[in-house]
Structure formats: C-alpha cells, structure tokens
Amino acid sequence: MPLEASIEQIDGVAVVTIHGNLTLGTRLKTIDDQAQTLIGHGTRKVLFDLAAVTYCDSAGLGMLVHTFGLLRERGGSVRLCSVSQRVRELLKLTMTDTFIPIDTDRAASLASLTQ
C-alpha cells in the first residue's frame, strides 16, 4: 500500500491520518512538508493517527520526532493514536514513547489536546 496522508482540522487540532508504511521515500517527504507547512502557518497541536500504519522505519520515526521538536520549540504539542503493536515496539525500543504521548484512540488524543 502506498503511503498516503489526509489532514483535517478538529477543534484547533491538525489531525494527520496516515495510511501505509511510514518509510523513506518521496511520499514521506511530502507528508513531512505538509506538517511543516501547518506549523509554519501557526498550527500548535498535531495528532498523528497511525491506525493504518503497520510498519515504520527510521525515516518515518525521524519525521515524527522532527515534528515533535518543531512544535515543542513553539510551545505546541504532538500526540500519536491508534499505534499498531509493531510500531509501538519501535517507539518503545527507541524510547520515543517517553516523550511523545501515545493514546489508544483518536478521541482520547483529541480530548487531551483540546483541554
């Protein structure tokens, strides 16, 4: 399945829903550019919905961490939701789960981001 993303605004939160493997390639670069454009235009809360992501490599992980860093510098926040077991293991192995919050579903993430 080719990597695709859609972005919607919900209560001031940019929800980036990703489908496919989060791996190195031009589609990942496009998603990264879209996230950076959102941040550049003032978005301060981003939720990555990873329900349809079954695999993530170091480039995909780097994109998530980079977005986290950009938002943190600007007083914003990132959350992940609906993370598969395989991706969750990568986040745990790299200790990314210690600084990027992970929620079980979109509703939980939105509730945290809109408080």
C-alpha positions as CSV (number, residue, x, y, z in Angstrom):
1,M,0.0,0.0,0.0
2,P,1.5,3.4,-1.0
3,L,2.0,5.9,1.8
4,E,-0.8,8.5,1.9
5,A,-2.0,11.1,4.4
6,S,-5.0,13.3,4.9
7,I,-5.2,16.3,7.1
8,E,-8.3,17.7,8.8
9,Q,-8.8,20.4,11.4
10,I,-10.8,19.4,14.5
11,D,-11.3,21.9,17.3
12,G,-7.9,23.6,16.6
13,V,-6.0,20.3,16.2
14,A,-4.5,19.2,12.9
15,V,-5.3,15.5,12.6
16,V,-2.9,13.8,10.2
17,T,-4.2,10.4,9.3
18,I,-1.6,8.2,7.7
19,H,-2.2,5.1,5.6
20,G,0.6,2.7,4.5
21,N,4.1,2.1,5.7
22,L,5.8,5.1,7.2
23,T,9.1,4.6,5.4
24,L,11.7,6.6,3.5
25,G,10.6,7.9,0.2
26,T,9.1,10.9,-1.6
27,R,5.7,10.4,-0.1
28,L,7.2,10.6,3.4
29,K,8.9,13.8,2.4
30,T,5.6,15.2,1.1
31,I,3.9,14.4,4.4
32,D,6.8,16.0,6.4
33,D,6.5,19.1,4.2
34,Q,2.7,19.3,4.8
35,A,3.3,19.0,8.6
36,Q,5.9,21.7,8.5
37,T,3.6,24.0,6.4
38,L,0.9,23.5,9.1
39,I,3.4,24.5,11.8
40,G,4.6,27.4,9.7
41,H,1.1,28.7,9.4
42,G,0.5,28.7,13.2
43,T,-0.8,25.2,14.0
44,R,0.4,24.3,17.5
45,K,-1.4,20.9,18.1
46,V,-0.9,17.9,15.8
47,L,-2.3,14.5,16.2
48,F,-0.9,11.7,14.0
49,D,-3.5,8.9,13.6
50,L,-1.5,5.8,12.9
51,A,-4.3,3.2,12.8
52,A,-3.5,2.3,9.2
53,V,0.3,2.2,9.7
54,T,1.7,-1.3,10.1
55,Y,5.4,-0.5,9.7
56,C,7.7,2.4,10.4
57,D,11.4,2.7,9.6
58,S,14.0,5.2,10.9
59,A,13.0,7.8,8.4
60,G,9.3,7.7,9.5
61,L,10.4,7.8,13.1
62,G,12.6,10.8,12.3
63,M,9.7,12.6,10.7
64,L,7.6,12.1,13.9
65,V,10.4,13.2,16.2
66,H,11.3,16.2,14.0
67,T,7.6,17.4,14.1
68,F,7.6,17.0,17.8
69,G,10.8,19.1,18.1
70,L,9.4,21.9,15.9
71,L,6.2,22.1,17.9
72,R,7.9,21.9,21.2
73,E,10.1,24.9,20.3
74,R,6.9,26.8,19.5
75,G,5.0,25.8,22.7
76,G,2.9,23.2,20.8
77,S,2.3,19.5,21.2
78,V,2.1,16.3,19.3
79,R,0.3,13.1,20.1
80,L,0.0,9.7,18.4
81,C,-3.0,7.5,18.5
82,S,-4.1,4.0,17.4
83,V,-0.5,2.8,17.1
84,S,-0.1,-0.8,16.0
85,Q,1.9,-3.2,18.2
86,R,4.8,-3.4,15.8
87,V,5.1,0.4,15.6
88,R,4.6,0.7,19.4
89,E,7.6,-1.7,19.8
90,L,9.8,0.6,17.7
91,L,8.7,3.6,19.7
92,K,9.5,1.8,22.9
93,L,12.8,0.5,21.7
94,T,13.9,4.0,20.7
95,M,12.4,5.5,23.9
96,T,10.3,7.8,21.7
97,D,7.3,6.7,23.8
98,T,8.9,8.5,26.7
99,F,8.4,12.0,25.2
100,I,5.7,11.7,22.5
101,P,2.4,10.8,24.2
102,I,0.5,7.8,22.7
103,D,-3.2,7.3,23.1
104,T,-5.3,4.3,22.4
105,D,-7.6,6.1,20.0
106,R,-8.4,9.4,18.3
107,A,-11.0,10.5,20.8
108,A,-8.5,10.2,23.7
109,S,-5.9,12.2,21.9
110,L,-8.3,14.9,20.9
111,A,-9.6,15.1,24.5
112,S,-6.0,15.7,25.7
113,L,-5.2,18.2,23.0
114,T,-8.3,20.3,23.4
115,Q,-8.2,20.8,27.2
